[in-house]
Amino acid sequence: MNRPVMLIVLDGFGLGDRGPGDATARARAPFFAAADRHPHAKLETSGEAVGLPPGQMGNSEVGHMTMGAGRVIDQDITRISKAIAAGELETNPAVQGALDAVRRRGTRLHLLALVSDGGVHSHVDHLVALLDLAKRHGIAAQIHAFLDGRDTPPSSGLGYIEALVPVLERTGARISTVSGRYYAMDRDNRWERVKQAYDAIVLGRGVAAPDPVAAVREAYARKETDEFVKPTVVDGGAPLSDGDAVIFVNFRADRARELTNAITGQIPERFEAELEREKIVSLSTFVCLTEYDERFDLPVAFANEAPKKIVGELLASAKLRQLRVAETEKYAHVTFFFNGGREQPFPGEDRILVPSPRGVATYDLEPEMSAIEVTDELLAKLDETLYDFVLVNYANPDMVGHTGVLAAAIEAVETIDVCLARVTEAVLARGGCVLVTADHGNCEQMIDPETGGPHTAHTTNPVPIWWITNDARGRTLRDGTLADLAPTILELLGLPRPVEMTGRSLLVPPK
């Protein structure tokens, strides 16, 4: 039996049109050029194939959770949208607790939200639903708006803010601050960035603007695209005060965690040496739309629904050894998300975290990121320990793809090409096999087909899958979805597929 079975996830590596904006086609990449000699197919990673609304692009969180679960799970965006449509916000205990607190105390309700329809971290429809709900309860909310520019076009934020204006007029709400997600939604402990968003929201300190539309226009005049808009205080702002209530409207945890922690101080040891909080507020409540961290003692509007009988759990039950490897930017994905929202490792599960580069503002300036270090540490660990299953993530195609810089994305692809050649050679030499695939598309479309400018968002393109093995024995791969990866891994390891896994193995027997 082949050992180890390795799953390599090339984050953000889709199947493009092979045109001038396709970094995967433009790269000098001998490994990828030869990969189709092995069994190969393509996988769907978006929309209903991964529990998202039709046409919604996939993302790293959804992709890894689907891979590990082996089934289609209604993702947060879907289940929250369904709850809103069913009128369940009216009876949601956490949301109602926030509304009751501000009515009882005569204080303010603040909504923190990424204002876009990108659907990766939030959806503007959820914000609008909460504004309408607050209005029905006689509450005019204060909005702290975060601009996207990664999962949406780089300068689309103005349109989203302008579209909110009639909603503000209808509900009496106002936008108090505007910040790029670079500051408000960090996930790599870059507290110097978080502090600027914190100061705008809590202290009312930042760039000044008379209204939210002007805030965005003036940022564009400073050559700041949405992601990088400096935290701006609108018309004097509405700083958080004692007794106020907050609802964080983002549903994805990883980029909501740090700002939540900064405001609430739930786990102060994570930032106390790097973040000076000049003002600490005593809020009546801080509601997380989903569970951002199991260690936070905060109300959650939509609790996580952890799937059972997932890959990590099944391998642990079979007493098999497993290893998870990634750099910081994608570490949560190979651990927390692949494990269905579980923080703690399963028995027999080892983890390697390689720090992502911190000396650059954006990864187009260092497109190799930490891929070489990930590879070095992975191979060293394989020399030490015999693992049955290994999961590795290479972050470069996605993180560099988000910058919109084609030349850097090409270099990112060339970097991982070298790494894959090293890793697959080592695994084959040990008698193992490698599945190489991706969680969603990105770097295969670096030019926006409508504007001709940079394209920074994920795509709905399918992704490749290659089975690198010396033991195919006439077997091939069929096309499928990310939900089919878990049953494939189990088959390669000689384990049965539980009934909970509705995905099917991608392996096709010889004819």
C-alpha positions in Angstrom: 0.0 0.0 0.0 1.3 3.4 -1.0 2.6 5.5 2.0 2.5 8.4 2.4 -0.6 9.5 0.5 0.1 13.3 0.1 -2.5 15.9 -0.9 -0.9 19.1 -2.1 -3.2 22.1 -2.4 -2.0 24.9 -4.7 -4.1 27.7 -3.3 -5.7 29.7 -6.0 -4.5 27.7 -9.0 -7.3 27.3 -11.6 -7.6 26.2 -15.2 -7.6 29.3 -17.3 -7.9 30.2 -20.9 -4.1 30.0 -21.5 -4.2 33.6 -22.6 -1.9 36.6 -21.8 -3.4 37.0 -18.3 -3.0 33.3 -17.3 0.0 33.1 -15.0 -0.1 29.3 -15.0 0.3 29.3 -18.8 2.9 32.1 -18.9 5.2 30.5 -16.3 8.3 28.4 -17.2 7.2 25.4 -15.3 8.6 22.0 -16.4 6.8 20.1 -13.6 3.4 21.4 -14.7 4.3 20.9 -18.4 4.9 17.2 -17.8 2.1 16.7 -15.2 -0.5 15.6 -17.8 1.5 12.4 -18.4 0.0 11.3 -15.1 -3.7 10.5 -14.4 -5.4 13.9 -14.4 -8.9 15.5 -14.4 -10.6 18.7 -13.2 -12.6 19.6 -10.2 -15.4 22.1 -9.6 -14.7 24.4 -6.6 -17.5 27.0 -6.7 -21.2 27.5 -6.3 -23.5 24.6 -5.4 -20.6 22.1 -5.8 -19.2 23.4 -2.5 -22.4 24.6 -0.7 -22.3 28.1 -2.0 -25.0 30.1 -3.9 -25.0 29.4 -7.7 -22.3 31.2 -9.4 -20.5 32.2 -6.2 -16.7 31.8 -6.4 -15.1 29.4 -4.0 -12.5 30.3 -1.4 -9.8 28.7 0.7 -12.0 28.2 3.8 -14.8 26.6 1.9 -12.4 24.6 -0.3 -10.5 23.0 2.6 -13.6 22.3 4.6 -15.2 20.5 1.7 -12.0 18.6 1.0 -11.8 17.3 4.5 -15.5 16.6 4.9 -16.0 14.7 1.7 -19.5 16.1 1.2 -21.3 19.3 0.2 -22.0 21.4 3.3 -24.2 24.5 3.4 -21.5 27.1 3.9 -22.0 30.1 6.2 -23.1 32.5 3.5 -25.8 30.0 2.4 -27.2 29.1 5.8 -27.2 32.7 7.0 -29.0 33.9 3.8 -31.5 31.1 4.3 -32.1 32.2 7.9 -32.6 35.8 6.9 -35.1 34.8 4.2 -37.0 32.7 6.7 -37.2 35.7 9.1 -35.0 34.0 11.7 -33.0 37.2 12.6 -36.1 38.3 14.5 -35.7 35.4 17.0 -31.9 35.0 16.9 -30.9 35.2 20.6 -27.5 36.9 20.0 -28.8 39.5 17.6 -31.8 40.2 19.8 -29.6 40.5 22.8 -27.6 43.3 21.1 -30.8 45.2 20.1 -32.3 44.8 23.6 -29.0 46.0 25.2 -28.9 49.3 23.3 -32.7 50.0 23.7 -32.5 49.4 27.4 -29.4 51.5 28.0 -30.0 54.2 25.3 -26.6 53.4 23.8 -25.5 52.8 20.2 -25.4 49.8 18.0 -22.3 49.4 15.8 -22.1 47.1 12.8 -18.6 46.1 11.6 -18.8 44.8 8.1 -16.8 44.1 4.9 -19.1 46.0 2.4 -19.1 43.9 -0.7 -20.9 41.0 -2.4 -17.6 39.1 -2.8 -19.2 36.4 -0.6 -15.9 35.2 0.8 -15.9 37.0 4.1 -19.2 38.7 4.1 -22.1 39.7 1.9 -23.6 43.2 1.9 -27.1 41.6 1.9 -26.5 40.4 5.4 -25.6 44.0 6.5 -28.7 45.4 4.9 -30.9 42.8 6.6 -29.4 43.8 10.0 -29.9 47.5 9.2 -33.6 46.9 8.4 -34.0 44.8 11.5 -32.5 47.6 13.7 -34.8 50.1 12.0 -37.8 48.0 12.9 -36.7 48.1 16.5 -36.2 51.9 16.4 -32.4 51.7 16.3 -30.3 53.7 13.8 -27.0 51.7 13.6 -23.5 53.0 13.2 -21.6 51.2 10.4 -17.8 50.7 10.4 -17.3 49.8 6.7 -14.4 47.8 5.5 -13.6 47.9 1.8 -12.7 44.8 -0.2 -10.7 45.0 -3.4 -9.4 41.4 -3.2 -12.5 39.3 -3.7 -14.0 42.2 -5.8 -12.3 44.5 -8.3 -9.7 46.8 -6.8 -11.7 50.0 -7.1 -15.3 48.7 -6.8 -15.7 50.0 -3.2 -17.2 53.3 -4.3 -20.0 51.5 -6.0 -20.8 49.5 -2.9 -20.8 52.6 -0.7 -23.0 54.6 -3.1 -25.4 51.7 -3.2 -25.7 51.8 0.6 -26.7 55.5 0.6 -30.5 54.9 0.0 -30.4 52.1 2.6 -28.9 54.6 5.1 -31.6 57.1 4.2 -34.3 54.5 4.7 -33.0 53.1 8.0 -31.5 56.2 9.6 -28.1 54.5 9.9 -24.8 56.2 9.1 -21.3 55.1 8.1 -19.0 56.3 10.8 -15.6 54.9 9.6 -14.3 53.5 6.3 -11.2 51.3 6.3 -9.5 49.0 3.8 -9.4 45.4 4.8 -5.6 45.5 4.8 -6.0 47.3 8.2 -9.3 46.0 9.6 -9.0 42.3 8.5 -5.4 41.3 9.1 -4.8 37.6 10.1 -1.0 37.5 10.3 -0.5 39.3 13.7 0.4 42.6 12.0 -0.9 44.6 14.9 0.5 47.8 13.5 -2.1 47.6 10.8 -4.9 46.5 13.1 -4.2 49.5 15.4 -5.0 52.0 12.7 -8.5 50.4 12.2 -8.9 50.1 16.0 -8.1 53.8 16.5 -10.6 54.9 13.9 -13.4 52.7 15.4 -12.6 53.1 19.1 -11.0 56.6 19.3 -12.4 58.3 16.2 -8.9 58.9 15.1 -7.8 58.7 11.5 -8.0 60.4 8.1 -11.0 62.8 8.2 -13.8 62.9 5.5 -17.2 64.7 5.4 -19.2 61.7 4.2 -18.5 58.1 3.2 -18.6 58.7 -0.6 -16.1 61.4 -0.2 -14.0 59.2 2.0 -13.6 56.6 -0.8 -13.1 59.2 -3.5 -10.4 61.0 -1.6 -8.7 57.7 -1.0 -8.7 57.0 -4.7 -7.2 60.4 -5.3 -4.4 59.3 -2.9 -3.9 56.3 -5.2 -5.3 53.9 -2.5 -7.4 51.0 -3.9 -10.1 49.6 -1.8 -8.0 47.1 0.2 -5.5 49.8 1.2 -7.8 52.7 2.1 -6.4 54.3 5.2 -8.8 54.1 8.2 -11.0 57.2 7.8 -13.4 58.9 10.3 -16.5 60.1 8.6 -18.2 63.4 9.8 -16.6 63.2 13.2 -17.2 59.4 13.6 -19.0 57.6 16.3 -16.4 56.0 18.5 -17.3 53.0 20.6 -18.4 54.0 24.1 -19.1 52.1 27.3 -22.5 50.3 27.1 -22.6 50.2 23.3 -23.2 47.0 21.4 -21.4 45.6 18.4 -22.3 43.0 15.8 -19.5 41.9 13.5 -21.2 41.1 10.2 -18.4 39.0 8.6 -19.1 35.3 8.6 -15.5 34.1 7.9 -13.5 33.7 11.1 -9.8 34.1 10.1 -9.9 37.8 9.2 -12.4 38.8 11.9 -10.5 37.3 14.8 -7.8 39.9 15.3 -10.0 43.0 15.3 -12.5 41.3 17.5 -9.7 40.4 20.0 -8.3 43.9 19.9 -11.7 45.5 20.8 -12.8 42.9 23.3 -9.5 41.8 24.8 -10.6 38.2 25.0 -7.1 36.9 24.6 -4.8 39.8 25.4 -1.6 37.8 25.4 -1.9 37.6 21.7 -1.3 41.3 21.2 -0.3 43.0 24.5 3.3 43.5 23.4 2.4 44.9 20.0 -0.9 46.8 20.3 -1.3 49.8 22.5 -5.0 50.3 23.3 -5.3 53.9 24.5 -9.0 53.4 25.2 -10.6 50.2 26.4 -14.4 50.2 26.1 -16.8 48.2 28.3 -19.4 47.0 25.7 -22.8 45.7 26.7 -22.2 42.9 24.1 -20.1 42.0 21.1 -21.8 39.6 18.8 -19.8 37.5 16.3 -21.9 36.4 13.3 -20.2 33.0 13.4 -17.7 31.5 15.9 -14.4 33.4 15.3 -12.4 31.5 18.0 -13.6 28.8 20.3 -11.7 30.6 23.1 -13.7 33.8 22.8 -16.4 34.1 25.4 -18.7 36.1 23.1 -22.2 35.5 21.8 -22.4 33.9 18.4 -25.3 34.5 16.1 -24.9 31.4 13.9 -22.9 28.7 15.7 -20.7 26.4 13.7 -22.1 23.1 12.6 -19.1 20.8 12.7 -19.3 17.8 10.3 -18.6 14.3 11.6 -16.7 11.4 10.1 -14.2 13.7 8.3 -10.8 12.7 7.0 -8.8 13.7 10.0 -11.1 12.0 12.4 -11.2 8.8 10.4 -7.5 8.6 10.1 -7.1 9.1 13.9 -9.7 6.3 14.5 -7.6 4.0 12.3 -4.5 5.0 14.3 -2.8 6.4 11.2 -0.2 9.2 11.3 -0.9 12.4 9.5 1.0 15.7 8.9 -0.3 19.2 8.0 2.1 21.7 6.6 1.6 25.4 5.5 2.9 28.8 6.0 1.1 31.3 8.2 -1.3 32.6 5.5 -2.9 29.2 5.0 -2.1 27.4 8.2 -5.6 27.6 9.5 -6.9 26.1 6.3 -4.9 22.8 6.5 -5.7 22.5 10.2 -8.9 24.3 11.5 -10.9 24.3 8.2 -9.8 20.9 6.9 -10.8 19.5 10.3 -14.3 20.9 10.0 -13.8 23.8 12.4 -11.9 21.9 15.1 -8.9 23.8 16.7 -7.2 20.9 18.4 -5.2 18.3 16.4 -6.6 14.8 16.2 -4.5 12.0 17.8 -1.6 11.2 15.5 -1.8 14.5 13.7 1.4 16.6 13.6 1.6 20.2 12.3 4.3 22.4 10.9 3.7 26.1 10.7 6.2 28.1 8.6 6.1 31.9 9.1 5.0 33.9 6.1 7.3 36.8 5.1 6.7 39.9 7.3 9.1 42.3 5.7 6.9 43.2 2.7 3.6 45.1 2.5 2.2 42.9 -0.3 3.4 39.6 -1.7 4.1 40.8 -5.3 7.3 42.1 -3.6 8.2 38.6 -2.5 6.3 36.2 -4.7 8.2 33.1 -3.5 6.8 33.8 -0.1 7.9 30.9 2.2 7.4 28.1 -0.3 11.0 27.0 -0.2 11.0 26.8 3.6 7.7 24.9 3.5 9.3 22.4 1.2 12.5 22.1 3.2 10.7 21.5 6.5 8.3 19.1 4.9 11.1 16.9 3.4 13.0 17.0 6.6 10.0 15.8 8.5 9.4 13.0 6.1 13.0 11.9 6.7 12.2 11.6 10.5 8.7 10.1 10.5 6.7 7.7 8.5 3.3 9.3 7.8 0.2 7.7 6.2 -1.3 11.0 5.1 0.2 14.4 4.5 -1.6 17.7 3.6 0.5 20.6 2.3 -0.7 24.0 1.1 1.3 26.3 -1.1 -0.1 29.8 -0.7 1.7 31.6 -3.5 -0.8 31.4 -6.4 -3.6 32.9 -4.3 -1.8 35.4 -2.1 0.3 36.8 -5.1 -2.7 36.5 -7.4 -4.6 38.8 -5.1 -2.1 41.6 -5.8 -3.1 41.7 -9.4 0.6 41.8 -10.5 0.9 39.4 -13.4 4.7 39.2 -13.4 4.8 38.4 -9.7 2.1 35.7 -10.2 4.2 34.1 -12.9 7.2 34.0 -10.5 4.9 32.5 -7.9 3.9 29.7 -10.2 7.6 29.1 -11.2 8.5 28.9 -7.5 6.0 26.2 -6.6 6.9 24.3 -9.8 10.4 23.8 -8.4 9.0 22.8 -5.0 6.6 20.3 -6.5 9.3 18.6 -8.4 11.3 18.2 -5.2 8.4 16.9 -3.1 7.0 14.5 -5.6 10.4 13.0 -6.3 10.9 12.4 -2.6 7.4 10.9 -2.1 7.7 8.6 -5.0 11.1 7.4 -3.8 9.4 6.4 -0.5 6.8 4.4 -2.4 4.0 7.0 -1.8 1.8 8.9 -4.2 0.7 12.6 -4.5 -2.6 14.2 -5.4 -1.9 17.7 -6.6 -4.9 20.0 -6.9 -6.3 23.4 -5.8 -9.1 24.8 -3.6 -10.2 27.5 -6.1 -9.0 29.6 -9.0 -7.2 32.9 -8.9 -3.8 33.3 -10.6 -5.0 31.9 -13.9 -6.9 35.2 -14.5 -4.7 38.2 -13.7 -6.3 40.5 -16.2 -9.9 41.7 -15.9 -11.6 40.8 -19.2 -13.9 43.8 -19.0 -11.6 46.5 -18.0 -8.2 45.2 -19.1 -6.9 46.2 -15.7 -5.6 43.9 -12.9 -7.9 41.1 -11.7 -7.5 40.4 -8.0 -10.4 38.1 -7.1 -11.0 34.4 -7.1 -12.6 32.8 -10.1 -15.2 30.2 -10.7 -12.9 28.2 -13.0 -12.4 24.5 -12.3 -9.1 23.4 -10.9 -6.7 20.6 -12.1 -6.0 17.4 -10.2 -3.0 15.2 -10.9 -2.3 11.8 -9.4 1.5 11.4 -9.3 2.2 7.8 -8.8 4.3 4.8 -9.9 1.5 2.5 -9.1 -1.5 3.6 -11.2 -2.1 0.0 -12.5 -4.2 1.3 -15.3 -6.4 3.4 -13.1 -7.3 6.9 -14.2 -9.1 9.9 -12.6 -12.6 11.2 -13.4 -13.8 14.8 -13.2 -15.6 15.7 -10.0 -15.7 18.2 -7.2 -13.7 19.0 -4.0 -16.1 16.8 -2.1 -14.7 13.8 -3.9 -11.2 14.2 -2.5 -11.8 12.7 0.9 -13.2 9.4 -0.5 -10.2 9.3 -2.9 -7.8 9.6 0.0 -9.6 6.9 2.0 -9.5 4.5 -1.0 -5.8 5.1 -1.5 -5.3 4.4 2.2 -7.5 1.3 2.1 -10.1 2.7 4.4 -13.9 2.4 3.9 -16.0 5.5 3.0 -18.5 6.3 5.7 -22.2 6.9 4.7 -21.8 10.5 5.9 -19.4 11.2 3.0 -21.6 11.7 -0.1 -18.6 12.4 -2.3 -17.2 9.5 -4.5 -13.7 8.5 -5.2 -12.1 10.0 -8.2 -10.2 6.8 -9.0 -11.5 5.0 -12.1 -10.6 1.2 -12.4 -8.9 0.0 -15.5 -11.2 -1.0 -18.4 
